[in-house]
């Protein structure tokens, strides 16, 4: 049998359909985000929005940046398309050899950057958070703590470099279950750090939990790649065409991911100047805003990306366009009400989830202020997830990178203008505005690149926007009648708002004949009957 035929048959057997893949990935995202909420709650209970937690959040940025820029660039845009095409055209042996070589190169490069960051941490930390502890006279102490925590958490970066590659291998074979479990274990590690380790080591316990979680993230995926047929080879293959293509695709994506990480650095830089607790409160708000983005935008886009790469490999460009359009419409159908609902219920949500232990009402209100404006960016960030993957599948990493760099400029300009008069609200608004600029540019250029007629999907998204707006108006009126004076009252307000918002949105979608409502309900009914929904 020809290698290409074997690859096609294997890919089909691994697929299981977009709906199943998305369901598995969504399970992972839901589980991870739920544990992420638990993680956020226990950290808030133990540390509130203390200056020590500010130091931890600053320290987390450097190791996370190294991982996201290197391993993230390899996993998302470069490795999976080349890996999938190897299976399609050259067979399993060549594909797994490529996987070993890229794994080795990524781990070596990550180790080199981690070593440099370890020694340069005393210079890097003050550069990204110059105002840390200034307003309370603890700048030197908190900067020293952040340096120490940075060095501890660099171990997790090296573990994640290997783990991220294993995730790419499994996703490339359309195997999503173990990669879905891995983030849950990571969150469990941090929860242990906050609940167990922090009693003895304080904020350092959180850093130890990060390292433990990264180790579990890696360990759970090893059996999966072994079962798929991966056998480690100590080879680098610098001149091998597949490795060179991964490098070619990865290079501009490194710039793009660096740009995305610079957005976080920009926000942290100005937040450190706002005052004590601002960094931690913005971090809490970002984690809450990230829930709908992860559940819908990231889950669906991650699940569909191997299919997009396979369609390009088989030169099925019409199918690529239809798949991107279908997923975009579904993402908007789910994300628009989630973003608007979270924005309208930002105060009861923050009070219900976070206000306990060391986390005060003042912290809740500051977090809610940032959360409301972060919600502005949820919809465009979800759109970026699917359209950037459309470009990656086509082998174009330059276009998303260029727009990501331009978005950094927008965020930097607005952040510099808004941090002093508006504090955390201004910084969160800057992030959202930059996200809209990036997505709109990405969308227009994707349409030009593919020649796709967007009339039908624009009409569908317009109906979703109207339905979401009607839901927001109803929620605004309803929340006036309820209060959040206590955590119990806030919980009742949040629960009632979610139920009422869901009913209003469903009714509006039904009246406006939004097709995704029928599609989603049909799939849910089919799952409950244990029969596959129509594709």
C-alpha positions as CSV (number, residue, x, y, z in Angstrom):
1,X,0.0,0.0,0.0
2,X,1.3,3.5,-0.9
3,X,2.3,5.7,2.0
4,X,-0.3,8.3,1.1
5,X,-3.1,5.8,1.1
6,X,-2.0,4.5,4.4
7,X,-1.9,8.0,5.8
8,X,-5.4,8.8,4.5
9,X,-6.9,5.6,6.0
10,X,-5.2,6.2,9.4
11,X,-6.2,9.8,9.4
12,X,-9.8,8.8,8.8
13,X,-9.8,6.2,11.5
14,X,-8.3,8.7,13.9
15,X,-10.8,11.4,13.1
16,X,-14.1,10.4,14.6
17,X,-15.7,13.6,13.3
18,X,-15.5,17.2,14.2
19,X,-18.4,17.0,16.7
20,X,-16.7,14.2,18.7
21,X,-13.3,15.9,18.6
22,X,-14.8,19.2,19.7
23,X,-16.7,17.5,22.5
24,X,-13.5,15.8,23.8
25,X,-11.6,19.0,23.6
26,X,-14.4,20.9,25.2
27,X,-14.5,18.4,28.0
28,X,-10.8,19.1,28.6
29,X,-11.3,22.8,28.4
30,X,-14.4,22.7,30.7
31,X,-12.6,20.4,33.2
32,X,-9.5,22.5,33.1
33,X,-11.3,25.8,33.4
34,X,-13.5,24.5,36.2
35,X,-10.4,23.4,38.0
36,X,-8.9,26.7,37.0
37,X,-11.8,28.4,38.8
38,X,-11.1,26.3,41.9
39,X,-7.4,27.2,41.6
40,X,-8.3,30.9,41.4
41,X,-10.7,30.6,44.4
42,X,-8.1,28.8,46.6
43,X,-5.4,31.3,45.6
44,X,-7.8,34.2,46.4
45,X,-8.7,32.6,49.7
46,X,-5.0,32.2,50.7
47,X,-3.5,35.3,49.3
48,X,-6.2,37.7,48.3
49,X,-4.7,40.3,46.0
50,X,-1.6,40.7,48.2
51,X,1.7,42.3,47.1
52,X,3.2,38.8,47.4
53,X,0.8,37.5,44.8
54,X,1.7,40.4,42.6
55,X,5.3,39.2,42.8
56,X,4.1,35.6,41.9
57,X,2.2,36.9,38.9
58,X,5.1,38.9,37.7
59,X,7.4,35.9,38.1
60,X,5.0,33.7,36.2
61,X,5.3,35.9,33.1
62,X,8.9,35.2,32.0
63,X,8.7,31.3,32.1
64,X,5.3,31.4,30.5
65,X,6.6,33.7,27.7
66,X,9.5,31.3,26.9
67,X,7.1,28.4,26.6
68,X,4.4,30.1,24.6
69,X,6.9,31.7,22.2
70,X,8.9,28.5,21.5
71,X,6.7,25.5,22.1
72,X,3.5,27.3,21.2
73,X,4.9,28.4,17.8
74,X,6.0,24.9,17.0
75,X,2.8,23.2,18.2
76,X,0.1,25.3,16.6
77,X,1.2,26.6,13.3
78,X,4.3,24.7,12.2
79,X,4.5,21.2,13.5
80,X,0.9,19.8,13.1
81,X,0.4,20.7,9.4
82,X,3.8,19.2,8.4
83,X,3.3,16.2,10.7
84,X,-0.2,15.6,9.2
85,X,1.2,15.9,5.7
86,X,4.0,13.4,6.5
87,X,1.4,10.9,7.5
88,X,-0.6,11.6,4.4
89,X,2.2,11.3,1.9
90,X,5.2,9.5,3.4
91,X,3.7,7.2,6.1
92,X,4.0,6.8,9.8
93,X,7.8,6.1,10.1
94,X,8.8,9.4,8.5
95,X,6.2,11.3,10.5
96,X,7.4,10.0,13.9
97,X,11.0,10.6,13.0
98,X,10.1,14.2,12.3
99,X,8.4,14.3,15.6
100,X,11.5,13.2,17.5
101,X,13.7,15.7,15.7
102,X,11.4,18.6,16.4
103,X,11.0,17.5,20.0
104,X,14.7,17.5,20.5
105,X,15.3,20.9,18.9
106,X,12.5,22.5,20.9
107,X,13.7,21.1,24.2
108,X,17.3,22.2,23.5
109,X,16.2,25.7,22.5
110,X,14.0,26.0,25.5
111,X,16.7,24.8,27.9
112,X,19.1,27.5,26.5
113,X,16.5,30.2,27.0
114,X,15.7,29.0,30.5
115,X,19.4,29.1,31.4
116,X,19.7,32.6,30.1
117,X,16.5,33.7,32.0
118,X,17.8,32.1,35.2
119,X,20.9,34.3,35.2
120,X,19.2,37.4,33.8
121,X,16.2,37.3,36.1
122,X,17.5,40.2,38.4
123,X,17.5,42.4,35.3
124,X,14.3,41.1,33.6
125,X,11.9,41.3,36.6
126,X,12.4,45.1,37.2
127,X,12.2,45.7,33.5
128,X,8.7,44.2,33.1
129,X,7.3,45.4,36.5
130,X,9.1,48.6,37.4
131,X,6.5,49.8,39.8
132,X,6.2,46.5,41.8
133,X,5.9,47.4,45.5
134,X,6.9,51.1,45.0
135,X,3.7,52.6,46.5
136,X,4.0,50.5,49.7
137,X,7.8,50.9,50.1
138,X,8.6,47.2,49.4
139,X,10.1,47.4,45.9
140,X,13.4,45.7,46.7
141,X,11.8,42.9,48.8
142,X,9.1,42.0,46.3
143,X,11.4,42.2,43.3
144,X,13.8,39.8,45.1
145,X,10.8,37.4,45.7
146,X,9.8,37.6,42.0
147,X,13.3,36.8,40.9
148,X,13.4,33.7,43.2
149,X,10.0,32.6,42.0
150,X,11.0,33.1,38.3
151,X,13.9,30.8,38.7
152,X,11.8,28.1,40.4
153,X,9.2,28.2,37.7
154,X,11.7,28.0,34.8
155,X,11.8,24.2,35.5
156,X,8.1,24.1,34.5
157,X,8.9,25.7,31.2
158,X,11.3,22.9,30.3
159,X,8.7,20.3,31.2
160,X,6.1,22.1,29.2
161,X,8.3,22.3,26.1
162,X,8.4,18.5,26.0
163,X,4.7,18.2,27.0
164,X,3.6,20.7,24.4
165,X,5.2,18.6,21.7
166,X,3.5,15.5,22.9
167,X,0.2,17.4,22.7
168,X,1.0,18.3,19.1
169,X,1.7,14.7,18.2
170,X,-1.6,13.5,19.7
171,X,-3.6,16.4,18.2
172,X,-2.0,15.7,14.8
173,X,-3.4,12.2,15.0
174,X,-6.7,13.6,16.1
175,X,-6.3,12.1,19.5
176,X,-7.7,14.6,22.0
177,X,-8.5,12.8,25.3
178,X,-5.1,12.8,27.0
179,X,-4.2,16.3,25.9
180,X,-7.6,17.3,27.4
181,X,-6.7,15.7,30.7
182,X,-3.3,17.2,30.9
183,X,-4.3,20.8,31.7
184,X,-6.6,19.4,34.5
185,X,-3.6,17.8,36.2
186,X,-1.6,21.0,35.8
187,X,-4.3,22.9,37.6
188,X,-4.4,20.2,40.3
189,X,-0.7,20.8,40.9
190,X,-1.2,24.5,41.5
191,X,-4.2,23.8,43.7
192,X,-2.0,21.5,45.8
193,X,0.6,24.3,45.9
194,X,-2.0,26.8,47.2
195,X,-3.7,24.4,49.7
196,X,-0.8,22.3,50.9
197,X,2.6,23.8,50.0
198,X,1.7,27.4,50.7
199,X,1.0,26.6,54.4
200,X,4.7,25.9,54.8
201,X,6.4,27.9,52.1
202,X,4.0,30.8,51.4
203,X,3.9,32.1,47.9
204,X,6.8,29.9,47.0
205,X,4.4,26.9,47.5
206,X,2.5,28.2,44.4
207,X,5.7,28.0,42.4
208,X,6.3,24.5,43.5
209,X,2.8,23.6,42.6
210,X,3.4,25.0,39.0
211,X,6.4,22.7,38.6
212,X,4.4,19.7,39.9
213,X,1.5,20.5,37.6
214,X,3.9,20.7,34.6
215,X,5.4,17.3,35.4
216,X,1.9,15.7,35.6
217,X,1.0,17.5,32.3
218,X,3.9,15.8,30.6
219,X,3.5,12.4,32.3
220,X,-0.1,11.8,31.4
221,X,0.6,12.1,27.7
222,X,3.6,9.8,27.4
223,X,1.5,6.6,27.3
224,X,-0.7,8.2,24.6
225,X,2.1,8.9,22.1
226,X,3.7,5.5,22.8
227,X,0.3,3.8,22.0
228,X,0.2,5.7,18.7
229,X,3.5,4.4,17.6
230,X,6.0,7.1,18.7
231,X,9.5,5.8,19.5
232,X,12.0,8.4,20.7
233,X,15.0,8.9,18.4
234,X,18.0,11.0,19.6
235,X,18.2,12.8,16.2
236,X,18.3,16.5,15.3
237,X,18.1,16.3,11.5
238,X,19.0,20.0,10.9
239,X,19.0,19.7,7.2
240,X,16.0,17.4,6.8
241,X,13.3,19.0,4.6
242,X,10.5,18.4,7.1
243,X,12.5,20.0,10.0
244,X,13.4,22.9,7.8
245,X,9.8,23.5,6.8
246,X,8.8,23.4,10.5
247,X,11.5,26.0,11.2
248,X,10.4,28.1,8.3
249,X,6.7,28.1,9.4
250,X,7.7,28.5,13.0
251,X,10.0,31.6,12.6
252,X,7.2,34.2,11.9
253,X,4.9,32.5,14.4
254,X,7.6,33.1,17.1
255,X,7.3,36.8,16.3
256,X,3.5,36.6,16.5
257,X,3.4,34.7,19.8
258,X,6.1,37.0,21.2
259,X,3.8,39.9,20.2
260,X,0.9,38.3,22.1
261,X,3.1,37.8,25.1
262,X,4.2,41.4,24.9
263,X,0.6,42.4,25.3
264,X,0.6,40.7,28.7
265,X,3.9,42.4,29.5
266,X,2.5,45.8,28.5
267,X,-0.5,45.3,30.7
268,X,1.6,44.1,33.6
269,X,4.1,47.0,33.1
270,X,1.4,49.7,33.4
271,X,-0.6,47.8,36.1
272,X,2.5,47.8,38.3
273,X,2.4,51.6,38.2
274,X,-1.3,51.7,39.1
275,X,-0.5,50.4,42.6
276,X,-0.4,47.4,44.9
277,X,-2.8,44.6,44.0
278,X,-3.5,45.9,40.5
279,X,-1.5,43.2,38.8
280,X,-3.3,40.4,40.8
281,X,-6.7,41.9,40.3
282,X,-6.2,42.1,36.6
283,X,-4.9,38.5,36.6
284,X,-8.1,37.4,38.4
285,X,-10.2,39.3,35.8
286,X,-8.3,37.8,32.9
287,X,-8.8,34.2,34.2
288,X,-12.5,34.8,34.6
289,X,-12.8,36.3,31.1
290,X,-10.8,33.4,29.7
291,X,-13.5,30.9,30.6
292,X,-15.8,31.4,27.6
293,X,-12.9,32.0,25.3
294,X,-11.4,28.6,26.2
295,X,-14.7,26.7,26.2
296,X,-15.8,27.9,22.8
297,X,-13.1,29.7,20.8
298,X,-10.1,27.6,21.8
299,X,-11.9,24.3,22.1
300,X,-13.5,24.3,18.7
301,X,-10.5,25.8,16.9
302,X,-8.1,23.3,18.5
303,X,-10.4,20.4,17.5
304,X,-10.8,21.5,13.9
305,X,-7.2,22.5,13.2
306,X,-6.0,19.0,12.2
307,X,-8.9,18.7,9.8
308,X,-8.1,22.0,8.3
309,X,-4.4,20.9,7.8
310,X,-5.6,17.7,6.2
311,X,-8.0,19.5,3.8
312,X,-5.1,21.7,2.6
313,X,-2.9,18.6,2.3
314,X,-5.5,17.0,0.1
315,X,-6.0,20.4,-1.8
316,X,-9.7,20.5,-0.7
317,X,-9.8,24.3,-0.5
318,X,-13.6,24.6,-0.8
319,X,-14.0,22.3,2.1
320,X,-11.5,24.4,4.1
321,X,-13.6,27.5,3.5
322,X,-16.8,25.7,4.5
323,X,-15.2,24.3,7.6
324,X,-13.8,27.7,8.8
325,X,-17.2,29.4,8.1
326,X,-19.1,26.7,9.9
327,X,-16.9,26.8,13.0
328,X,-16.8,30.6,13.0
329,X,-20.6,30.8,13.1
330,X,-20.8,28.2,15.9
331,X,-18.1,30.1,17.9
332,X,-19.9,33.4,17.6
333,X,-23.2,31.7,18.5
334,X,-21.7,30.5,21.8
335,X,-19.3,33.3,22.6
336,X,-21.4,36.4,22.0
337,X,-23.9,35.6,24.8
338,X,-21.2,34.4,27.1
339,X,-19.2,37.6,26.7
340,X,-22.2,39.9,27.1
341,X,-23.6,37.9,30.0
342,X,-20.3,37.9,31.9
343,X,-20.0,41.6,31.4
344,X,-23.4,42.3,32.7
345,X,-22.9,39.9,35.7
346,X,-19.3,40.9,36.4
347,X,-19.8,42.1,40.0
348,X,-21.9,39.2,41.3
349,X,-19.5,36.8,39.5
350,X,-16.4,38.2,41.1
351,X,-18.0,38.4,44.5
352,X,-19.4,34.9,44.4
353,X,-16.3,33.2,43.1
354,X,-13.5,35.1,44.8
355,X,-14.6,37.0,47.9
356,X,-13.5,34.9,50.7
357,X,-10.5,34.6,53.1
358,X,-8.0,37.3,52.2
359,X,-9.9,38.5,49.2
360,X,-11.9,41.7,50.1
361,X,-14.9,43.6,48.7
362,X,-12.5,46.2,47.4
363,X,-10.6,43.5,45.5
364,X,-13.9,42.2,44.1
365,X,-14.9,45.6,42.8
366,X,-11.5,46.2,41.2
367,X,-11.5,42.8,39.6
368,X,-15.1,43.3,38.3
369,X,-14.1,46.7,36.8
370,X,-11.3,45.1,34.8
371,X,-13.5,42.0,33.9
372,X,-16.2,44.2,32.3
373,X,-13.8,45.7,29.9
374,X,-11.9,42.4,29.3
375,X,-15.2,41.0,28.1
376,X,-15.1,43.5,25.3
377,X,-12.2,41.4,23.8
378,X,-13.7,37.9,24.2
379,X,-15.5,37.8,20.9
380,X,-12.6,39.0,18.7
381,X,-10.2,36.8,20.5
382,X,-12.4,33.8,19.7
383,X,-12.5,34.9,16.1
384,X,-8.7,35.2,16.0
385,X,-8.5,31.6,17.2
386,X,-10.2,30.2,14.1
387,X,-9.0,32.6,11.4
388,X,-5.4,32.4,12.5
389,X,-5.6,28.6,12.3
390,X,-7.1,28.9,8.8
391,X,-4.0,30.8,7.8
392,X,-1.7,28.3,9.5
393,X,-3.4,25.4,7.7
394,X,-2.6,27.3,4.4
395,X,1.0,27.6,5.4
396,X,0.8,31.3,5.9
397,X,2.1,32.4,9.3
398,X,3.2,35.8,8.2
399,X,-0.2,37.4,7.9
400,X,-1.4,36.5,11.5
401,X,2.0,37.6,12.8
402,X,1.9,41.0,11.1
403,X,-1.5,41.7,12.6
404,X,-0.5,40.5,16.0
405,X,2.4,42.9,16.0
406,X,0.1,45.8,14.9
407,X,-2.2,44.8,17.8
408,X,0.7,45.2,20.3
409,X,1.2,48.7,19.0
410,X,-2.5,49.5,19.6
411,X,-2.4,48.0,23.1
412,X,0.8,49.9,24.0
413,X,-0.6,53.2,22.7
414,X,-3.9,52.9,24.5
415,X,-2.3,51.5,27.6
416,X,0.1,54.4,27.9
417,X,-2.8,56.8,27.4
418,X,-5.4,55.2,29.7
419,X,-3.6,53.6,32.7
420,X,-3.2,56.8,34.7
421,X,-6.7,58.3,34.3
422,X,-8.7,55.0,34.3
423,X,-6.5,52.4,36.1
424,X,-7.2,48.8,35.5
425,X,-10.4,49.6,33.5
426,X,-8.4,51.5,31.0
427,X,-5.8,48.8,30.6
428,X,-8.5,46.1,30.1
429,X,-10.2,48.3,27.5
430,X,-6.9,48.6,25.6
431,X,-6.5,44.8,25.4
432,X,-10.1,44.5,24.0
433,X,-9.7,47.3,21.5
434,X,-6.4,45.8,20.2
435,X,-8.1,42.4,19.9
436,X,-10.9,43.9,17.7
437,X,-8.4,45.6,15.4
438,X,-6.4,42.3,15.0
439,X,-9.5,40.1,14.3
440,X,-11.1,42.5,11.8
441,X,-7.9,42.7,9.9
442,X,-7.4,38.9,10.0
443,X,-11.0,38.3,8.8
444,X,-10.7,40.7,5.8
445,X,-7.4,39.3,4.7
446,X,-8.6,35.7,5.1
447,X,-11.5,36.4,2.8
448,X,-9.2,38.0,0.2
449,X,-6.8,35.0,0.4
450,X,-9.5,32.4,0.0
451,X,-12.1,34.2,-2.2
452,X,-14.9,33.1,0.2
453,X,-18.2,34.9,0.0
454,X,-19.0,35.9,3.6
455,X,-22.6,37.0,3.0
456,X,-24.3,34.1,4.7
457,X,-22.0,33.9,7.7
458,X,-22.2,37.7,8.2
459,X,-26.0,37.5,8.2
460,X,-25.9,34.7,10.7
461,X,-23.5,36.6,13.0
462,X,-25.6,39.8,12.7
463,X,-28.7,37.8,14.0
464,X,-26.5,36.4,16.8
465,X,-25.4,39.9,17.7
466,X,-29.0,41.2,17.8
467,X,-30.1,38.2,20.0
468,X,-27.1,38.9,22.3
469,X,-28.0,42.5,22.5
470,X,-31.6,41.7,23.5
471,X,-30.3,39.4,26.1
472,X,-28.0,42.0,27.5
473,X,-30.9,44.6,27.7
474,X,-33.0,42.0,29.6
475,X,-30.1,41.2,32.0
476,X,-29.5,44.9,32.6
477,X,-33.1,45.4,33.6
478,X,-33.2,42.3,35.7
479,X,-30.0,43.0,37.7
480,X,-31.4,46.3,38.9
481,X,-34.0,44.4,40.9
482,X,-31.3,42.2,42.6
483,X,-28.4,43.1,44.8
484,X,-24.9,41.7,45.7
485,X,-24.6,43.0,49.2
486,X,-23.5,39.6,50.5
487,X,-21.9,36.6,48.8
488,X,-25.2,34.7,49.1
489,X,-27.1,37.6,47.4
490,X,-24.4,37.8,44.7
491,X,-24.6,34.1,44.1
492,X,-28.4,34.3,43.7
493,X,-28.1,37.2,41.3
494,X,-25.5,35.4,39.2
495,X,-27.5,32.2,39.0
496,X,-30.7,34.0,38.2
497,X,-28.9,36.1,35.6
498,X,-27.4,33.1,33.9
499,X,-30.8,31.3,33.7
500,X,-32.7,34.3,32.6
501,X,-30.0,35.3,30.0
502,X,-29.9,31.8,28.5
503,X,-33.7,31.7,28.1
504,X,-33.8,35.2,26.6
505,X,-31.0,34.4,24.2
506,X,-32.6,31.1,23.1
507,X,-36.0,32.8,22.6
508,X,-34.4,35.6,20.6
509,X,-32.4,33.1,18.4
510,X,-35.6,31.2,17.8
511,X,-37.5,34.3,16.8
512,X,-34.6,35.4,14.5
513,X,-34.2,31.9,13.1
514,X,-30.6,31.5,14.0
515,X,-29.7,28.2,12.4
516,X,-27.0,27.3,14.9
517,X,-29.7,27.0,17.6
518,X,-31.3,24.2,15.8
519,X,-28.0,22.6,15.0
520,X,-26.8,22.7,18.6
521,X,-30.1,21.4,20.0
522,X,-30.2,18.6,17.4
523,X,-26.7,17.5,18.4
524,X,-27.5,17.6,22.1
525,X,-30.7,15.6,21.5
526,X,-28.8,13.1,19.4
527,X,-26.1,12.7,22.1
528,X,-28.8,12.1,24.7
529,X,-30.3,9.4,22.5
530,X,-26.8,8.0,21.9
531,X,-27.2,8.4,18.2
532,X,-24.8,10.5,16.1
533,X,-26.0,13.8,14.9
534,X,-26.1,14.6,11.2
535,X,-22.9,16.2,9.9
